[in-house]
């Protein structure tokens, strides 16, 4: 059984994005030279994207290699 607070999480939070969806969203930014970073805590901290890779299971993985 899941915790009560998990039931209140909107579906978009865990749905994920395809490469096509991500490229479409990034294409809406006026400054296409803007750095892209990744955060796992809602933006409180962030890391540079070092590599973009392909993983078994048909996944595209953004990696920080620090």
C-alpha atoms as one frame of an Amber mdcrd trajectory, in Angstrom:
protein
   0.000   0.000   0.000   1.332   3.459  -0.849   1.761   6.284   1.637  -1.098
   8.840   1.752   1.092  11.679   0.499   1.940   9.654  -2.648  -1.755   9.645
  -3.644  -1.696  13.446  -3.950   1.172  13.494  -6.466  -0.055  14.721  -9.885
   0.307  12.167 -12.706   2.706  14.406 -14.701   5.296  14.168 -11.912   6.030
  10.483 -12.581   4.937  10.175 -16.235   8.306  11.107 -17.711   9.046  12.547
 -21.138  10.128  11.226 -24.504  13.096  12.698 -26.378  10.622  14.295 -28.809
   8.670  15.926 -25.949  11.848  17.190 -24.291  13.208  18.652 -27.540   9.845
  20.319 -28.169   9.853  21.965 -24.750  13.495  23.047 -25.017  12.739  24.519
 -28.445  10.380  27.054 -26.829  13.251  28.804 -25.010  14.347  32.029 -26.707
  17.985  31.604 -25.634  19.054  28.327 -27.249  22.587  28.787 -25.845  21.323
  28.572 -22.248  23.014  25.865 -20.125  20.907  22.861 -19.182  21.292  21.355
 -15.709  19.471  18.608 -13.849  18.018  18.655 -10.337  16.636  15.827  -8.217
  15.325  18.030  -5.408  13.013  20.535  -7.067  15.783  22.939  -8.066  17.367
  23.497  -4.649  20.584  22.002  -6.034  21.547  21.144  -9.585  24.318  19.473
 -11.561  25.682  19.908 -15.072  24.786  17.257 -17.639  28.071  15.568 -18.552
  26.823  12.902 -20.942  23.682  11.799 -22.731  23.595   8.047 -23.153  21.481
   5.117 -24.212  20.656   2.337 -21.783  19.076  -1.082 -22.181  15.329  -0.955
 -21.936  15.030   1.818 -24.519  16.055   4.655 -22.187  17.890   7.906 -22.832
  19.904   8.805 -19.724  21.199  12.256 -18.767  24.317  11.767 -16.646  26.461
  13.863 -14.347  29.952  12.373 -14.092  31.384  14.399 -11.214
